Amino acid sequence: GQQLNQSPQSMFIQEGEDVSMNCTSSSIFNTWLWYKQDPGEGPVLLIALYKAGELTSNGRLTAQFGITRKDSFLNISASIPSDVGIYFCAGTGNQFYFGTGTSLTVIP
Amino acid sequence: EAEVAQSPRYKITEKSQAVAFWCDPISGHATLYWYRQILGQGPELLVQFQDESVVDDSQLPKDRFSAERLKGVDSTLKIQPAELGDSAMYLCASSLVAGGLQETQYFGPGTRLLVL
């Protein structure tokens, strides 16, 4: 079945550093979504991308829908301790697919 | 701000018992999804409803799991009998419609199930 490969699997960074993670697929998607999940909570939508090449920001977060429609990246600038969590990408083609997740740890 | 509601937030049960989870989607969202998420993994779709109809339950273990959305609004997911391996987070999500630009899914807080 369709898989979204998300990397890196985990990150340990110092507070204030920038973060970059990406997601790739073997087939094209119509939308790319980025979610953040805190422990014991449901995923919260961060950014939704609907058009190839689209670059969208939400505060310190920036995400882009790849031109090939097979990838997307998420950047977090000037990380803070509350950025800790698991970040999932998701894509919609003929179905809805989740990435494998990136676990982010921010060291104060 | 509209949210997906789920209850209970936590449930502890013994194996072979029956458990039920409830979800109320965002008002006006026709599509409702139930996911299971094992610790350290991404959510896995169990069942998808379009209004009151099931459109995908291919990954639902039908010998013990059932789901309904009788009036096309709120939904119930049931497990009977529960097994140790059912311990997981059960997430509900909703979207305006399935497919196209309106398929963005919004998740509830989840129900964490522990089977002893």
Interface residues (C-beta under 8 A of the other chain):
Chain A: N30 T31 L33 Y35 G40 E41 G42 P43 V44 L45 A48 Y50 F88 A90 T92 Q95 F96 F98 G99 T100 G101
Chain B: V4 Q6 Y33 Q41 G42 P43 L45 D56 M89 L91 A93 G99 G100 L101 E103 T104 Q105 Y106 F107 G108 P109 G110 R112
